[in-house]
Amino acid sequence: MGGLVPHLRPLFGELVPRAIESGICVAIVTFSPEVASIRDFLGVSFPAVADQVPRPPSTYHSPPATLHRPRRPQPSPSSALAS
């Protein structure tokens, strides 16, 4: 599990536990499909408060990360001729 731990920014190493201890609800959001690795990372990085951070179960499979942008309506050819 040492793969992600060295990449934890010191700010978050202090901020997350202090926020939780102060009564602030904390959630970790990621687009990574490696849910199990991130769950393990949270346990190693924040052992005193890891059980208070919502994490999906190990059987959770995240949906594909695709972003859908709404399409702009295209003017119809007849409306372009009318102007």
NUVEXKE-88499 format. One record per residue: x, y, z of N, C-alpha, C in turn. Coordinates in pm, whole numbers, plus 50000, padded with zeros to 5 digits. Each point is the difference from the previous one (the first is absolute). Layout:
N
SITE/nu/nv/nw/cau/cav/caw/cu/cv/cw
SITE/X/Y/Z/X/Y/Z/X/Y/Z
...
This chain:
83
SITE/nu/nv/nw/cau/cav/caw/cu/cv/cw
SITE/50081/49881/50000/49919/50119/50000/50085/50124/50000
SITE/50130/49986/50002/50086/50117/50003/49996/50083/49874
SITE/49935/49951/49893/50000/50072/49873/49939/50138/50006
SITE/49890/50017/50068/49933/50130/50006/50041/50084/50120
SITE/50038/49938/50109/50027/50072/50124/50105/50109/49983
SITE/50110/49978/49929/50099/50109/49985/49945/50122/49925
SITE/49890/49983/49930/49944/50109/49922/49897/50084/50078
SITE/49973/49963/50124/49907/50076/50082/50062/50136/50031
SITE/49932/50105/49964/50050/50134/50028/49991/50025/50150
SITE/50107/50056/50058/50002/50023/50145/49880/50080/50049
SITE/49953/50095/49921/49884/50080/50039/49880/49910/50030
SITE/49975/49904/49911/49885/49912/50018/50022/49901/50114
SITE/50125/49964/50024/50031/49912/50112/49963/50063/50133
SITE/50008/50133/50007/49960/50073/50121/49853/50041/49994
SITE/49955/50043/49884/49866/50057/49986/49888/49899/50022
SITE/50010/49883/49938/49891/49901/50009/49974/49957/50143
SITE/50100/49957/50076/49971/49961/50139/49949/50116/50085
SITE/50055/50119/49983/49955/50114/50080/49856/50039/49965
SITE/49966/49994/49873/49863/50032/49959/49902/49902/50064
SITE/50032/49872/49994/49911/49898/50057/49990/50017/50152
SITE/50112/50024/50065/50000/50019/50146/49921/50124/50040
SITE/49988/50097/49907/49925/50123/50027/49852/49987/49966
SITE/49960/49881/49954/49860/49977/49969/49962/50029/49856
SITE/50097/50025/49914/49972/50025/49858/49992/49866/49928
SITE/49897/49980/49922/49986/49877/49922/50097/50005/49882
SITE/50073/49893/49981/50099/49993/49893/49968/49883/49910
SITE/50007/50023/49871/49986/49893/49901/50115/50011/49901
SITE/50052/49888/49959/50108/49996/49902/49937/49967/49865
SITE/50023/50085/49901/49941/49982/49868/50112/49978/49900
SITE/49983/49902/49914/50102/49969/49901/49935/49945/49874
SITE/50067/50016/49890/49956/49938/49875/50076/49871/49975
SITE/50085/49961/50092/50080/49879/49983/49912/49875/50007
SITE/50024/49905/49911/49927/49874/50008/50059/49906/50106
SITE/50110/50038/50063/50068/49916/50098/49945/50025/50140
SITE/49872/49969/50019/49931/50027/50125/50066/49928/50117
SITE/50036/49874/49983/50061/49923/50109/50133/50062/50043
SITE/50080/50045/49905/50129/50062/50034/49980/50129/50077
SITE/49901/50077/49961/49975/50126/50068/49944/49975/50139
SITE/49915/49901/50015/49946/49964/50131/50115/49960/50092
SITE/50093/49919/49951/50116/49959/50079/50088/50121/50033
SITE/50018/50088/49903/50080/50121/50019/49943/50086/50114
SITE/49869/50014/50004/49937/50078/50106/50025/49938/50137
SITE/49993/49867/50007/50025/49932/50126/50143/50017/50049
SITE/50094/49999/49908/50141/50015/50036/50033/50146/50031
SITE/49946/50092/49921/50032/50141/50014/49932/50068/50118
SITE/49878/49955/50032/49923/50062/50107/49947/49893/50095
SITE/50087/49924/50067/49953/49888/50081/49906/50041/50115
SITE/50020/50117/50057/49918/50041/50114/49859/50039/49959
SITE/49981/50041/49875/49869/50049/49958/49947/49932/49874
SITE/50072/49902/49949/49962/49937/49873/49860/49941/50004
SITE/49957/49951/50116/49868/49940/50009/49889/50105/49994
SITE/50035/50128/50007/49902/50106/49994/49989/50063/49861
SITE/50084/49957/49907/49995/50051/49862/49919/49901/49918
SITE/49889/50045/49937/49920/49907/49921/50082/49939/49886
SITE/49992/49869/49989/50072/49929/49894/49907/49894/49943
SITE/50005/49979/49869/49914/49896/49943/50049/49862/50041
SITE/49911/49902/49999/50042/49863/50032/50096/49946/49894
SITE/50074/49897/50037/50100/49945/49907/49937/49941/49875
SITE/49870/49973/50004/49934/49943/49882/49949/50109/49906
SITE/50021/50126/50037/49952/50111/49917/50082/50007/49872
SITE/49934/50018/49889/50067/50019/49871/49954/50134/49945
SITE/50094/50091/49988/49962/50133/49953/49962/49995/49853
SITE/49905/50085/49961/49963/50006/49860/50113/50062/49919
SITE/50000/49979/49870/50105/50062/49918/49997/50152/50016
SITE/50115/50058/50009/50008/50145/50016/49986/50067/49864
SITE/49880/50035/49966/49976/50071/49875/49925/50128/50033
SITE/50037/50103/49934/49933/50127/50019/49910/50025/49880
SITE/49879/50038/50026/49906/50028/49893/49971/50149/49999
SITE/50033/50063/49892/49971/50142/49986/49874/50014/49916
SITE/49908/50082/50044/49879/50018/49920/50035/50062/49866
SITE/49936/49952/49898/50023/50054/49866/49918/50126/49981
SITE/50059/50095/49934/49926/50121/49967/49905/49968/49886
SITE/49878/50054/50008/49908/49976/49887/50057/50068/49874
SITE/49997/49926/49894/50046/50053/49871/49883/50064/49928
SITE/50022/50115/49942/49888/50061/49925/49965/49913/49880
SITE/49871/49992/49974/49959/49921/49886/50036/50076/49872
SITE/50024/49931/49890/50036/50067/49874/49893/50100/49957
SITE/49875/49973/50025/49895/50092/49957/50006/50131/50080
SITE/50034/49996/50129/50007/50123/50079/50122/50084/49960
SITE/50107/49937/49952/50116/50073/49955/49969/50075/49871
SITE/49917/49943/49915/49964/50065/49874/49903/50116/50023
SITE/49921/49995/50104/49899/50100/50025/50061/50133/50048
SITE/50120/49999/50051/50056/50123/50055/50077/50076/49900
